[in-house]
Structures are given as C-alpha cells and as structure tokens.
Amino acid sequence: ADLSMGSVACSNGDHGLMAQYPTLGEVPGFPNVGGIPDIAGWDSPSCGTCWKVTIPNGNSIFIRGVDSGRGG
C-alpha cells in the first residue's frame, strides 16, 4: 500500500497517476491494481483504466491498470 507510484509505468507524464495518487494504496480500487497488456510502457494512455479479469474457474474481479503486463 505504501509503494510509491514512482516504481510503475503509470508514474508521471501526461497520463501518469502519481500526482493524484502518490502511493499504490491511494489508487481507487486498491488492492485491485496491477499490470495490464494495454500498458506497454511509461506514460501509456491506458494508465488508470479498469479491466475485468476472469480466472479459469469463472470468477472475475476488476483491476485498475497502473503498470505494464502480459496477456494470457
């Protein structure tokens, strides 16, 4: 929760989240935050977007994208 947003792809820049949310714990939806495939790197326009993640048993959660991640 205290991890600085400076350590993720969505830290600063035009699409960065750090000015509004200095730590991951302050991001709306925490602890459901993580890396998403649409965030290829720093300052992505997809920073802060909401994603539905479904696991093989069919259960789903929503996460807010704050870092880069792979699909799969």
Distance bins in CASP14 RR format, pairs under 12 A and 6 or more apart:
PFRMAT RR
TARGET T0000
AUTHOR 0000-0000-0000
RMODE 2
METHOD distances of the structure
MODEL  1
1 21 0 0 0 0 0 1 0 0 0 0 0
1 22 0 0 0 0 0 1 0 0 0 0 0
1 23 1 0 0 1 0 0 0 0 0 0 0
1 24 1 0 0 1 0 0 0 0 0 0 0
1 25 1 0 1 0 0 0 0 0 0 0 0
1 26 0 0 0 0 1 0 0 0 0 0 0
1 27 0 0 0 0 1 0 0 0 0 0 0
1 29 0 0 0 0 0 1 0 0 0 0 0
1 30 1 0 0 1 0 0 0 0 0 0 0
1 31 1 0 0 1 0 0 0 0 0 0 0
1 33 0 0 0 0 0 1 0 0 0 0 0
2 22 0 0 0 0 1 0 0 0 0 0 0
2 23 1 0 1 0 0 0 0 0 0 0 0
2 24 1 0 0 1 0 0 0 0 0 0 0
2 25 1 0 0 1 0 0 0 0 0 0 0
2 26 0 0 0 0 1 0 0 0 0 0 0
2 30 0 0 0 0 0 1 0 0 0 0 0
3 11 0 0 0 0 0 1 0 0 0 0 0
3 18 0 0 0 0 0 1 0 0 0 0 0
3 21 0 0 0 0 0 1 0 0 0 0 0
3 22 0 0 0 0 0 1 0 0 0 0 0
3 23 1 0 0 1 0 0 0 0 0 0 0
3 24 1 0 1 0 0 0 0 0 0 0 0
3 25 1 0 0 1 0 0 0 0 0 0 0
3 26 0 0 0 0 0 1 0 0 0 0 0
3 27 0 0 0 0 0 1 0 0 0 0 0
3 30 0 0 0 0 0 1 0 0 0 0 0
3 31 0 0 0 0 0 1 0 0 0 0 0
3 33 0 0 0 0 1 0 0 0 0 0 0
3 34 0 0 0 0 0 1 0 0 0 0 0
3 66 0 0 0 0 0 1 0 0 0 0 0
3 67 0 0 0 0 0 1 0 0 0 0 0
4 10 0 0 0 0 0 1 0 0 0 0 0
4 11 0 0 0 0 1 0 0 0 0 0 0
4 12 0 0 0 0 0 1 0 0 0 0 0
4 17 0 0 0 0 0 1 0 0 0 0 0
4 18 1 0 0 1 0 0 0 0 0 0 0
4 21 0 0 0 0 0 1 0 0 0 0 0
4 22 1 0 0 1 0 0 0 0 0 0 0
4 23 1 0 0 1 0 0 0 0 0 0 0
4 24 0 0 0 0 1 0 0 0 0 0 0
4 25 0 0 0 0 0 1 0 0 0 0 0
4 26 0 0 0 0 0 1 0 0 0 0 0
4 27 0 0 0 0 0 1 0 0 0 0 0
4 66 0 0 0 0 0 1 0 0 0 0 0
5 11 1 0 1 0 0 0 0 0 0 0 0
5 12 0 0 0 0 1 0 0 0 0 0 0
5 13 0 0 0 0 0 1 0 0 0 0 0
5 16 1 0 0 1 0 0 0 0 0 0 0
5 17 1 0 1 0 0 0 0 0 0 0 0
5 18 1 1 0 0 0 0 0 0 0 0 0
5 19 0 0 0 0 1 0 0 0 0 0 0
5 20 0 0 0 0 1 0 0 0 0 0 0
5 21 1 0 1 0 0 0 0 0 0 0 0
5 22 1 0 0 1 0 0 0 0 0 0 0
5 23 1 0 0 1 0 0 0 0 0 0 0
5 24 1 0 0 1 0 0 0 0 0 0 0
5 25 0 0 0 0 1 0 0 0 0 0 0
5 26 0 0 0 0 1 0 0 0 0 0 0
5 27 1 0 0 1 0 0 0 0 0 0 0
5 30 0 0 0 0 0 1 0 0 0 0 0
5 33 0 0 0 0 1 0 0 0 0 0 0
5 34 0 0 0 0 0 1 0 0 0 0 0
5 42 0 0 0 0 0 1 0 0 0 0 0
5 47 0 0 0 0 0 1 0 0 0 0 0
5 48 0 0 0 0 0 1 0 0 0 0 0
5 64 0 0 0 0 0 1 0 0 0 0 0
5 65 0 0 0 0 0 1 0 0 0 0 0
5 66 1 0 0 1 0 0 0 0 0 0 0
5 67 0 0 0 0 1 0 0 0 0 0 0
6 12 1 0 0 1 0 0 0 0 0 0 0
6 13 0 0 0 0 0 1 0 0 0 0 0
6 16 0 0 0 0 1 0 0 0 0 0 0
6 17 0 0 0 0 1 0 0 0 0 0 0
6 18 1 0 1 0 0 0 0 0 0 0 0
6 19 0 0 0 0 0 1 0 0 0 0 0
6 21 0 0 0 0 0 1 0 0 0 0 0
6 22 0 0 0 0 1 0 0 0 0 0 0
6 23 0 0 0 0 1 0 0 0 0 0 0
6 24 0 0 0 0 1 0 0 0 0 0 0
6 42 0 0 0 0 0 1 0 0 0 0 0
6 43 0 0 0 0 0 1 0 0 0 0 0
6 66 0 0 0 0 0 1 0 0 0 0 0
6 67 0 0 0 0 0 1 0 0 0 0 0
7 18 0 0 0 0 1 0 0 0 0 0 0
7 22 0 0 0 0 0 1 0 0 0 0 0
7 23 0 0 0 0 0 1 0 0 0 0 0
7 24 0 0 0 0 1 0 0 0 0 0 0
7 42 0 0 0 0 0 1 0 0 0 0 0
7 66 0 0 0 0 1 0 0 0 0 0 0
7 67 0 0 0 0 1 0 0 0 0 0 0
8 15 0 0 0 0 0 1 0 0 0 0 0
8 16 0 0 0 0 1 0 0 0 0 0 0
8 17 0 0 0 0 1 0 0 0 0 0 0
8 18 0 0 0 0 1 0 0 0 0 0 0
8 21 0 0 0 0 0 1 0 0 0 0 0
8 22 0 0 0 0 0 1 0 0 0 0 0
8 23 0 0 0 0 0 1 0 0 0 0 0
8 24 1 0 0 1 0 0 0 0 0 0 0
8 25 0 0 0 0 0 1 0 0 0 0 0
8 27 0 0 0 0 1 0 0 0 0 0 0
8 33 0 0 0 0 1 0 0 0 0 0 0
8 34 0 0 0 0 1 0 0 0 0 0 0
8 35 0 0 0 0 1 0 0 0 0 0 0
8 36 0 0 0 0 0 1 0 0 0 0 0
8 39 0 0 0 0 1 0 0 0 0 0 0
8 41 0 0 0 0 1 0 0 0 0 0 0
8 42 0 0 0 0 1 0 0 0 0 0 0
8 43 0 0 0 0 0 1 0 0 0 0 0
8 44 0 0 0 0 0 1 0 0 0 0 0
8 47 0 0 0 0 1 0 0 0 0 0 0
8 48 0 0 0 0 0 1 0 0 0 0 0
8 64 0 0 0 0 0 1 0 0 0 0 0
8 65 0 0 0 0 1 0 0 0 0 0 0
8 66 1 0 1 0 0 0 0 0 0 0 0
8 67 1 0 1 0 0 0 0 0 0 0 0
8 68 0 0 0 0 1 0 0 0 0 0 0
8 69 0 0 0 0 0 1 0 0 0 0 0
9 15 0 0 0 0 1 0 0 0 0 0 0
9 16 0 0 0 0 1 0 0 0 0 0 0
9 17 0 0 0 0 1 0 0 0 0 0 0
9 18 0 0 0 0 0 1 0 0 0 0 0
9 34 0 0 0 0 0 1 0 0 0 0 0
9 35 1 0 0 1 0 0 0 0 0 0 0
9 36 0 0 0 0 1 0 0 0 0 0 0
9 38 0 0 0 0 0 1 0 0 0 0 0
9 39 1 0 1 0 0 0 0 0 0 0 0
9 40 0 0 0 0 1 0 0 0 0 0 0
9 41 1 0 1 0 0 0 0 0 0 0 0
9 42 1 0 1 0 0 0 0 0 0 0 0
9 43 1 0 0 1 0 0 0 0 0 0 0
9 44 1 0 0 1 0 0 0 0 0 0 0
9 45 0 0 0 0 0 1 0 0 0 0 0
9 46 0 0 0 0 1 0 0 0 0 0 0
9 47 1 0 0 1 0 0 0 0 0 0 0
9 48 0 0 0 0 0 1 0 0 0 0 0
9 65 0 0 0 0 1 0 0 0 0 0 0
9 66 1 0 0 1 0 0 0 0 0 0 0
9 67 1 0 1 0 0 0 0 0 0 0 0
9 68 1 0 1 0 0 0 0 0 0 0 0
9 69 0 0 0 0 1 0 0 0 0 0 0
10 16 1 0 1 0 0 0 0 0 0 0 0
10 17 1 0 1 0 0 0 0 0 0 0 0
10 18 1 0 0 1 0 0 0 0 0 0 0
10 19 0 0 0 0 0 1 0 0 0 0 0
10 20 0 0 0 0 0 1 0 0 0 0 0
10 21 0 0 0 0 1 0 0 0 0 0 0
10 24 0 0 0 0 0 1 0 0 0 0 0
10 27 0 0 0 0 1 0 0 0 0 0 0
10 33 0 0 0 0 1 0 0 0 0 0 0
10 34 0 0 0 0 1 0 0 0 0 0 0
10 35 0 0 0 0 1 0 0 0 0 0 0
10 36 0 0 0 0 1 0 0 0 0 0 0
10 38 0 0 0 0 0 1 0 0 0 0 0
10 39 1 0 0 1 0 0 0 0 0 0 0
10 40 0 0 0 0 0 1 0 0 0 0 0
10 41 0 0 0 0 1 0 0 0 0 0 0
10 42 0 0 0 0 1 0 0 0 0 0 0
10 43 1 0 0 1 0 0 0 0 0 0 0
10 44 1 0 0 1 0 0 0 0 0 0 0
10 45 0 0 0 0 0 1 0 0 0 0 0
10 46 0 0 0 0 1 0 0 0 0 0 0
10 47 1 1 0 0 0 0 0 0 0 0 0
10 48 1 0 0 1 0 0 0 0 0 0 0
10 49 0 0 0 0 1 0 0 0 0 0 0
10 64 0 0 0 0 1 0 0 0 0 0 0
10 65 1 0 0 1 0 0 0 0 0 0 0
10 66 1 0 1 0 0 0 0 0 0 0 0
10 67 1 0 0 1 0 0 0 0 0 0 0
10 68 0 0 0 0 1 0 0 0 0 0 0
10 69 0 0 0 0 0 1 0 0 0 0 0
11 17 1 0 0 1 0 0 0 0 0 0 0
11 18 1 0 1 0 0 0 0 0 0 0 0
11 19 0 0 0 0 1 0 0 0 0 0 0
11 20 0 0 0 0 0 1 0 0 0 0 0
11 21 0 0 0 0 0 1 0 0 0 0 0
11 22 0 0 0 0 0 1 0 0 0 0 0
11 23 0 0 0 0 0 1 0 0 0 0 0
11 24 0 0 0 0 0 1 0 0 0 0 0
11 27 0 0 0 0 0 1 0 0 0 0 0
11 39 0 0 0 0 0 1 0 0 0 0 0
11 41 0 0 0 0 0 1 0 0 0 0 0
11 42 1 0 0 1 0 0 0 0 0 0 0
11 43 0 0 0 0 1 0 0 0 0 0 0
11 44 0 0 0 0 0 1 0 0 0 0 0
11 47 0 0 0 0 1 0 0 0 0 0 0
11 48 0 0 0 0 0 1 0 0 0 0 0
11 66 0 0 0 0 1 0 0 0 0 0 0
11 67 0 0 0 0 1 0 0 0 0 0 0
11 68 0 0 0 0 0 1 0 0 0 0 0
12 18 1 0 1 0 0 0 0 0 0 0 0
12 19 1 0 0 1 0 0 0 0 0 0 0
12 20 0 0 0 0 0 1 0 0 0 0 0
12 21 0 0 0 0 0 1 0 0 0 0 0
12 22 0 0 0 0 0 1 0 0 0 0 0
12 42 0 0 0 0 1 0 0 0 0 0 0
12 43 1 0 0 1 0 0 0 0 0 0 0
12 47 0 0 0 0 0 1 0 0 0 0 0
13 19 0 0 0 0 1 0 0 0 0 0 0
13 41 0 0 0 0 0 1 0 0 0 0 0
13 42 1 0 0 1 0 0 0 0 0 0 0
13 43 1 0 1 0 0 0 0 0 0 0 0
13 44 0 0 0 0 0 1 0 0 0 0 0
13 45 0 0 0 0 0 1 0 0 0 0 0
13 47 0 0 0 0 1 0 0 0 0 0 0
14 42 0 0 0 0 0 1 0 0 0 0 0
14 43 1 0 0 1 0 0 0 0 0 0 0
14 44 0 0 0 0 0 1 0 0 0 0 0
14 45 0 0 0 0 1 0 0 0 0 0 0
14 47 0 0 0 0 1 0 0 0 0 0 0
15 38 0 0 0 0 0 1 0 0 0 0 0
15 39 0 0 0 0 1 0 0 0 0 0 0
15 40 0 0 0 0 0 1 0 0 0 0 0
15 41 0 0 0 0 0 1 0 0 0 0 0
15 42 0 0 0 0 1 0 0 0 0 0 0
15 43 1 0 1 0 0 0 0 0 0 0 0
15 44 1 0 1 0 0 0 0 0 0 0 0
15 45 1 0 1 0 0 0 0 0 0 0 0
15 46 1 0 0 1 0 0 0 0 0 0 0
15 47 1 0 1 0 0 0 0 0 0 0 0
15 48 0 0 0 0 1 0 0 0 0 0 0
15 49 0 0 0 0 1 0 0 0 0 0 0
15 65 0 0 0 0 0 1 0 0 0 0 0
15 66 0 0 0 0 0 1 0 0 0 0 0
16 22 0 0 0 0 0 1 0 0 0 0 0
16 27 0 0 0 0 0 1 0 0 0 0 0
16 39 0 0 0 0 0 1 0 0 0 0 0
16 41 0 0 0 0 0 1 0 0 0 0 0
16 42 0 0 0 0 1 0 0 0 0 0 0
16 43 1 0 0 1 0 0 0 0 0 0 0
16 44 0 0 0 0 1 0 0 0 0 0 0
16 45 0 0 0 0 0 1 0 0 0 0 0
16 46 0 0 0 0 0 1 0 0 0 0 0
16 47 1 0 1 0 0 0 0 0 0 0 0
16 48 0 0 0 0 1 0 0 0 0 0 0
16 65 0 0 0 0 0 1 0 0 0 0 0
16 66 0 0 0 0 1 0 0 0 0 0 0
16 67 0 0 0 0 0 1 0 0 0 0 0
17 23 0 0 0 0 0 1 0 0 0 0 0
17 24 0 0 0 0 1 0 0 0 0 0 0
17 25 0 0 0 0 0 1 0 0 0 0 0
17 26 0 0 0 0 1 0 0 0 0 0 0
17 27 1 0 0 1 0 0 0 0 0 0 0
17 28 0 0 0 0 1 0 0 0 0 0 0
17 30 0 0 0 0 0 1 0 0 0 0 0
17 33 0 0 0 0 1 0 0 0 0 0 0
17 34 0 0 0 0 0 1 0 0 0 0 0
17 39 0 0 0 0 0 1 0 0 0 0 0
17 42 0 0 0 0 0 1 0 0 0 0 0
17 43 0 0 0 0 0 1 0 0 0 0 0
17 44 0 0 0 0 0 1 0 0 0 0 0
17 46 0 0 0 0 0 1 0 0 0 0 0
17 47 1 0 1 0 0 0 0 0 0 0 0
17 48 1 0 0 1 0 0 0 0 0 0 0
17 49 0 0 0 0 0 1 0 0 0 0 0
17 64 0 0 0 0 1 0 0 0 0 0 0
17 65 0 0 0 0 1 0 0 0 0 0 0
17 66 1 0 0 1 0 0 0 0 0 0 0
17 67 0 0 0 0 0 1 0 0 0 0 0
18 24 0 0 0 0 0 1 0 0 0 0 0
18 26 0 0 0 0 1 0 0 0 0 0 0
18 27 0 0 0 0 1 0 0 0 0 0 0
18 42 0 0 0 0 0 1 0 0 0 0 0
18 43 0 0 0 0 0 1 0 0 0 0 0
18 47 0 0 0 0 1 0 0 0 0 0 0
18 48 0 0 0 0 0 1 0 0 0 0 0
18 66 0 0 0 0 1 0 0 0 0 0 0
19 26 0 0 0 0 0 1 0 0 0 0 0
19 47 0 0 0 0 0 1 0 0 0 0 0
20 26 1 0 0 1 0 0 0 0 0 0 0
20 27 0 0 0 0 1 0 0 0 0 0 0
20 28 0 0 0 0 1 0 0 0 0 0 0
20 47 0 0 0 0 0 1 0 0 0 0 0
20 48 0 0 0 0 1 0 0 0 0 0 0
20 66 0 0 0 0 0 1 0 0 0 0 0
21 27 1 0 1 0 0 0 0 0 0 0 0
21 28 1 0 0 1 0 0 0 0 0 0 0
21 29 0 0 0 0 0 1 0 0 0 0 0
21 30 0 0 0 0 1 0 0 0 0 0 0
21 33 0 0 0 0 1 0 0 0 0 0 0
21 47 0 0 0 0 0 1 0 0 0 0 0
21 48 0 0 0 0 1 0 0 0 0 0 0
21 64 0 0 0 0 1 0 0 0 0 0 0
21 65 0 0 0 0 0 1 0 0 0 0 0
21 66 0 0 0 0 1 0 0 0 0 0 0
23 30 0 0 0 0 1 0 0 0 0 0 0
23 31 0 0 0 0 0 1 0 0 0 0 0
23 33 0 0 0 0 0 1 0 0 0 0 0
23 66 0 0 0 0 0 1 0 0 0 0 0
24 30 1 0 0 1 0 0 0 0 0 0 0
24 31 0 0 0 0 1 0 0 0 0 0 0
24 32 0 0 0 0 0 1 0 0 0 0 0
24 33 1 0 1 0 0 0 0 0 0 0 0
24 34 0 0 0 0 1 0 0 0 0 0 0
24 35 0 0 0 0 0 1 0 0 0 0 0
24 48 0 0 0 0 0 1 0 0 0 0 0
24 63 0 0 0 0 0 1 0 0 0 0 0
24 64 0 0 0 0 1 0 0 0 0 0 0
24 65 0 0 0 0 0 1 0 0 0 0 0
24 66 1 0 0 1 0 0 0 0 0 0 0
24 67 0 0 0 0 1 0 0 0 0 0 0
25 31 1 0 0 1 0 0 0 0 0 0 0
25 32 0 0 0 0 0 1 0 0 0 0 0
25 33 1 0 0 1 0 0 0 0 0 0 0
25 34 0 0 0 0 0 1 0 0 0 0 0
25 64 0 0 0 0 0 1 0 0 0 0 0
25 66 0 0 0 0 0 1 0 0 0 0 0
26 33 0 0 0 0 0 1 0 0 0 0 0
26 64 0 0 0 0 0 1 0 0 0 0 0
26 66 0 0 0 0 0 1 0 0 0 0 0
27 33 1 0 1 0 0 0 0 0 0 0 0
27 34 0 0 0 0 1 0 0 0 0 0 0
27 35 0 0 0 0 0 1 0 0 0 0 0
27 47 0 0 0 0 0 1 0 0 0 0 0
27 48 1 0 0 1 0 0 0 0 0 0 0
27 50 0 0 0 0 0 1 0 0 0 0 0
27 63 0 0 0 0 0 1 0 0 0 0 0
27 64 1 0 1 0 0 0 0 0 0 0 0
27 65 0 0 0 0 1 0 0 0 0 0 0
27 66 1 0 0 1 0 0 0 0 0 0 0
27 67 0 0 0 0 0 1 0 0 0 0 0
28 48 0 0 0 0 1 0 0 0 0 0 0
28 49 0 0 0 0 0 1 0 0 0 0 0
28 50 0 0 0 0 1 0 0 0 0 0 0
28 62 0 0 0 0 0 1 0 0 0 0 0
28 63 0 0 0 0 0 1 0 0 0 0 0
28 64 1 0 0 1 0 0 0 0 0 0 0
28 65 0 0 0 0 0 1 0 0 0 0 0
28 66 0 0 0 0 0 1 0 0 0 0 0
29 48 0 0 0 0 0 1 0 0 0 0 0
29 50 0 0 0 0 1 0 0 0 0 0 0
29 51 0 0 0 0 0 1 0 0 0 0 0
29 61 0 0 0 0 0 1 0 0 0 0 0
29 62 0 0 0 0 1 0 0 0 0 0 0
29 63 0 0 0 0 1 0 0 0 0 0 0
29 64 1 0 1 0 0 0 0 0 0 0 0
29 65 0 0 0 0 0 1 0 0 0 0 0
29 66 0 0 0 0 0 1 0 0 0 0 0
30 48 0 0 0 0 0 1 0 0 0 0 0
30 63 0 0 0 0 1 0 0 0 0 0 0
30 64 0 0 0 0 1 0 0 0 0 0 0
30 65 0 0 0 0 0 1 0 0 0 0 0
30 66 0 0 0 0 1 0 0 0 0 0 0
31 61 0 0 0 0 0 1 0 0 0 0 0
31 62 0 0 0 0 0 1 0 0 0 0 0
31 63 0 0 0 0 1 0 0 0 0 0 0
31 64 0 0 0 0 0 1 0 0 0 0 0
31 66 0 0 0 0 0 1 0 0 0 0 0
32 48 0 0 0 0 0 1 0 0 0 0 0
32 50 0 0 0 0 1 0 0 0 0 0 0
32 51 0 0 0 0 1 0 0 0 0 0 0
32 52 0 0 0 0 0 1 0 0 0 0 0
32 53 0 0 0 0 1 0 0 0 0 0 0
32 60 0 0 0 0 0 1 0 0 0 0 0
32 61 1 0 1 0 0 0 0 0 0 0 0
32 62 1 0 0 1 0 0 0 0 0 0 0
32 63 1 0 1 0 0 0 0 0 0 0 0
32 64 1 0 0 1 0 0 0 0 0 0 0
32 65 0 0 0 0 1 0 0 0 0 0 0
32 66 0 0 0 0 0 1 0 0 0 0 0
33 39 0 0 0 0 0 1 0 0 0 0 0
33 47 0 0 0 0 0 1 0 0 0 0 0
33 48 0 0 0 0 1 0 0 0 0 0 0
33 49 0 0 0 0 0 1 0 0 0 0 0
33 50 0 0 0 0 0 1 0 0 0 0 0
33 51 0 0 0 0 0 1 0 0 0 0 0
33 53 0 0 0 0 0 1 0 0 0 0 0
33 61 0 0 0 0 0 1 0 0 0 0 0
33 62 0 0 0 0 0 1 0 0 0 0 0
33 63 1 0 0 1 0 0 0 0 0 0 0
33 64 1 0 1 0 0 0 0 0 0 0 0
33 65 1 0 0 1 0 0 0 0 0 0 0
33 66 1 0 1 0 0 0 0 0 0 0 0
33 67 0 0 0 0 1 0 0 0 0 0 0
34 46 0 0 0 0 0 1 0 0 0 0 0
34 47 0 0 0 0 0 1 0 0 0 0 0
34 48 0 0 0 0 1 0 0 0 0 0 0
34 49 0 0 0 0 0 1 0 0 0 0 0
34 50 0 0 0 0 0 1 0 0 0 0 0
34 51 0 0 0 0 1 0 0 0 0 0 0
34 53 0 0 0 0 1 0 0 0 0 0 0
34 61 0 0 0 0 0 1 0 0 0 0 0
34 62 0 0 0 0 0 1 0 0 0 0 0
34 63 1 0 1 0 0 0 0 0 0 0 0
34 64 1 0 0 1 0 0 0 0 0 0 0
34 65 1 0 1 0 0 0 0 0 0 0 0
34 66 1 0 1 0 0 0 0 0 0 0 0
34 67 1 0 1 0 0 0 0 0 0 0 0
34 68 0 0 0 0 1 0 0 0 0 0 0
34 69 1 0 0 1 0 0 0 0 0 0 0
34 70 0 0 0 0 0 1 0 0 0 0 0
35 41 0 0 0 0 0 1 0 0 0 0 0
35 44 0 0 0 0 0 1 0 0 0 0 0
35 46 0 0 0 0 1 0 0 0 0 0 0
35 47 0 0 0 0 0 1 0 0 0 0 0
35 48 0 0 0 0 0 1 0 0 0 0 0
35 49 0 0 0 0 0 1 0 0 0 0 0
35 51 0 0 0 0 1 0 0 0 0 0 0
35 53 0 0 0 0 0 1 0 0 0 0 0
35 63 1 0 0 1 0 0 0 0 0 0 0
35 64 0 0 0 0 1 0 0 0 0 0 0
35 65 1 0 1 0 0 0 0 0 0 0 0
35 66 1 0 0 1 0 0 0 0 0 0 0
35 67 1 0 1 0 0 0 0 0 0 0 0
35 68 1 0 0 1 0 0 0 0 0 0 0
35 69 1 0 1 0 0 0 0 0 0 0 0
35 70 0 0 0 0 1 0 0 0 0 0 0
35 71 0 0 0 0 1 0 0 0 0 0 0
36 44 0 0 0 0 1 0 0 0 0 0 0
36 46 1 0 0 1 0 0 0 0 0 0 0
36 47 0 0 0 0 1 0 0 0 0 0 0
36 48 0 0 0 0 1 0 0 0 0 0 0
36 49 1 0 0 1 0 0 0 0 0 0 0
36 50 0 0 0 0 1 0 0 0 0 0 0
36 51 1 0 1 0 0 0 0 0 0 0 0
36 52 0 0 0 0 0 1 0 0 0 0 0
36 53 0 0 0 0 1 0 0 0 0 0 0
36 62 0 0 0 0 0 1 0 0 0 0 0
36 63 1 0 0 1 0 0 0 0 0 0 0
36 64 0 0 0 0 1 0 0 0 0 0 0
36 65 1 0 1 0 0 0 0 0 0 0 0
36 66 0 0 0 0 1 0 0 0 0 0 0
36 67 1 0 0 1 0 0 0 0 0 0 0
36 68 1 0 0 1 0 0 0 0 0 0 0
36 69 1 0 1 0 0 0 0 0 0 0 0
36 70 0 0 0 0 1 0 0 0 0 0 0
36 71 0 0 0 0 1 0 0 0 0 0 0
36 72 0 0 0 0 0 1 0 0 0 0 0
37 44 0 0 0 0 0 1 0 0 0 0 0
37 46 0 0 0 0 1 0 0 0 0 0 0
37 49 0 0 0 0 0 1 0 0 0 0 0
37 51 0 0 0 0 1 0 0 0 0 0 0
37 53 0 0 0 0 0 1 0 0 0 0 0
37 63 0 0 0 0 0 1 0 0 0 0 0
37 65 0 0 0 0 0 1 0 0 0 0 0
37 67 0 0 0 0 0 1 0 0 0 0 0
37 68 0 0 0 0 1 0 0 0 0 0 0
37 69 1 0 1 0 0 0 0 0 0 0 0
37 70 1 0 0 1 0 0 0 0 0 0 0
37 71 1 0 1 0 0 0 0 0 0 0 0
37 72 1 0 0 1 0 0 0 0 0 0 0
38 44 1 0 0 1 0 0 0 0 0 0 0
38 45 0 0 0 0 1 0 0 0 0 0 0
38 46 1 1 0 0 0 0 0 0 0 0 0
38 47 0 0 0 0 1 0 0 0 0 0 0
38 48 0 0 0 0 0 1 0 0 0 0 0
38 49 1 0 0 1 0 0 0 0 0 0 0
38 50 0 0 0 0 0 1 0 0 0 0 0
38 51 0 0 0 0 1 0 0 0 0 0 0
38 65 0 0 0 0 1 0 0 0 0 0 0
38 66 0 0 0 0 0 1 0 0 0 0 0
38 67 0 0 0 0 0 1 0 0 0 0 0
38 68 0 0 0 0 1 0 0 0 0 0 0
38 69 0 0 0 0 1 0 0 0 0 0 0
38 70 0 0 0 0 0 1 0 0 0 0 0
38 71 0 0 0 0 1 0 0 0 0 0 0
39 45 0 0 0 0 1 0 0 0 0 0 0
39 46 1 0 1 0 0 0 0 0 0 0 0
39 47 1 0 0 1 0 0 0 0 0 0 0
39 48 0 0 0 0 1 0 0 0 0 0 0
39 49 0 0 0 0 1 0 0 0 0 0 0
39 51 0 0 0 0 0 1 0 0 0 0 0
39 63 0 0 0 0 0 1 0 0 0 0 0
39 64 0 0 0 0 0 1 0 0 0 0 0
39 65 1 0 0 1 0 0 0 0 0 0 0
39 66 1 0 0 1 0 0 0 0 0 0 0
39 67 1 0 0 1 0 0 0 0 0 0 0
39 68 1 0 1 0 0 0 0 0 0 0 0
39 69 1 0 0 1 0 0 0 0 0 0 0
39 70 0 0 0 0 0 1 0 0 0 0 0
39 71 0 0 0 0 0 1 0 0 0 0 0
40 46 0 0 0 0 1 0 0 0 0 0 0
40 47 0 0 0 0 0 1 0 0 0 0 0
40 67 0 0 0 0 0 1 0 0 0 0 0
40 68 1 0 0 1 0 0 0 0 0 0 0
40 69 0 0 0 0 1 0 0 0 0 0 0
40 70 0 0 0 0 0 1 0 0 0 0 0
40 71 0 0 0 0 0 1 0 0 0 0 0
41 47 0 0 0 0 1 0 0 0 0 0 0
41 65 0 0 0 0 0 1 0 0 0 0 0
41 66 0 0 0 0 0 1 0 0 0 0 0
41 67 0 0 0 0 1 0 0 0 0 0 0
41 68 1 0 1 0 0 0 0 0 0 0 0
41 69 0 0 0 0 1 0 0 0 0 0 0
42 66 0 0 0 0 0 1 0 0 0 0 0
42 67 0 0 0 0 1 0 0 0 0 0 0
42 68 0 0 0 0 1 0 0 0 0 0 0
43 68 0 0 0 0 0 1 0 0 0 0 0
44 65 0 0 0 0 1 0 0 0 0 0 0
44 66 0 0 0 0 0 1 0 0 0 0 0
44 67 0 0 0 0 1 0 0 0 0 0 0
44 68 1 0 0 1 0 0 0 0 0 0 0
44 69 0 0 0 0 0 1 0 0 0 0 0
45 65 0 0 0 0 0 1 0 0 0 0 0
46 64 0 0 0 0 0 1 0 0 0 0 0
46 65 1 0 0 1 0 0 0 0 0 0 0
46 66 0 0 0 0 0 1 0 0 0 0 0
46 67 0 0 0 0 0 1 0 0 0 0 0
46 68 0 0 0 0 1 0 0 0 0 0 0
46 69 0 0 0 0 0 1 0 0 0 0 0
47 64 0 0 0 0 1 0 0 0 0 0 0
47 65 1 0 0 1 0 0 0 0 0 0 0
47 66 1 0 0 1 0 0 0 0 0 0 0
47 67 0 0 0 0 1 0 0 0 0 0 0
47 68 0 0 0 0 0 1 0 0 0 0 0
48 62 0 0 0 0 0 1 0 0 0 0 0
48 63 0 0 0 0 1 0 0 0 0 0 0
48 64 1 0 1 0 0 0 0 0 0 0 0
48 65 1 0 1 0 0 0 0 0 0 0 0
48 66 1 0 0 1 0 0 0 0 0 0 0
48 67 0 0 0 0 0 1 0 0 0 0 0
49 62 0 0 0 0 0 1 0 0 0 0 0
49 63 0 0 0 0 1 0 0 0 0 0 0
49 64 1 0 0 1 0 0 0 0 0 0 0
49 65 1 0 1 0 0 0 0 0 0 0 0
49 66 0 0 0 0 1 0 0 0 0 0 0
50 61 0 0 0 0 0 1 0 0 0 0 0
50 62 1 0 1 0 0 0 0 0 0 0 0
50 63 1 0 0 1 0 0 0 0 0 0 0
50 64 1 0 1 0 0 0 0 0 0 0 0
50 65 1 0 0 1 0 0 0 0 0 0 0
50 66 0 0 0 0 0 1 0 0 0 0 0
51 60 0 0 0 0 0 1 0 0 0 0 0
51 61 0 0 0 0 1 0 0 0 0 0 0
51 62 1 0 0 1 0 0 0 0 0 0 0
51 63 1 0 1 0 0 0 0 0 0 0 0
51 64 1 0 0 1 0 0 0 0 0 0 0
51 65 1 0 0 1 0 0 0 0 0 0 0
51 66 0 0 0 0 0 1 0 0 0 0 0
51 69 0 0 0 0 0 1 0 0 0 0 0
51 71 0 0 0 0 0 1 0 0 0 0 0
52 58 0 0 0 0 0 1 0 0 0 0 0
52 59 0 0 0 0 0 1 0 0 0 0 0
52 60 1 0 1 0 0 0 0 0 0 0 0
52 61 1 0 0 1 0 0 0 0 0 0 0
52 62 1 0 1 0 0 0 0 0 0 0 0
52 63 0 0 0 0 1 0 0 0 0 0 0
52 64 0 0 0 0 0 1 0 0 0 0 0
52 65 0 0 0 0 0 1 0 0 0 0 0
53 59 0 0 0 0 1 0 0 0 0 0 0
53 60 1 0 0 1 0 0 0 0 0 0 0
53 61 1 0 1 0 0 0 0 0 0 0 0
53 62 1 0 0 1 0 0 0 0 0 0 0
53 63 1 0 1 0 0 0 0 0 0 0 0
53 64 0 0 0 0 0 1 0 0 0 0 0
53 65 0 0 0 0 0 1 0 0 0 0 0
53 69 0 0 0 0 0 1 0 0 0 0 0
53 71 0 0 0 0 0 1 0 0 0 0 0
53 72 0 0 0 0 0 1 0 0 0 0 0
54 60 1 0 1 0 0 0 0 0 0 0 0
54 61 0 0 0 0 1 0 0 0 0 0 0
54 62 0 0 0 0 0 1 0 0 0 0 0
54 63 0 0 0 0 0 1 0 0 0 0 0
54 72 0 0 0 0 0 1 0 0 0 0 0
55 61 0 0 0 0 1 0 0 0 0 0 0
55 63 0 0 0 0 0 1 0 0 0 0 0
55 72 0 0 0 0 0 1 0 0 0 0 0
56 72 0 0 0 0 0 1 0 0 0 0 0
63 69 0 0 0 0 0 1 0 0 0 0 0
END
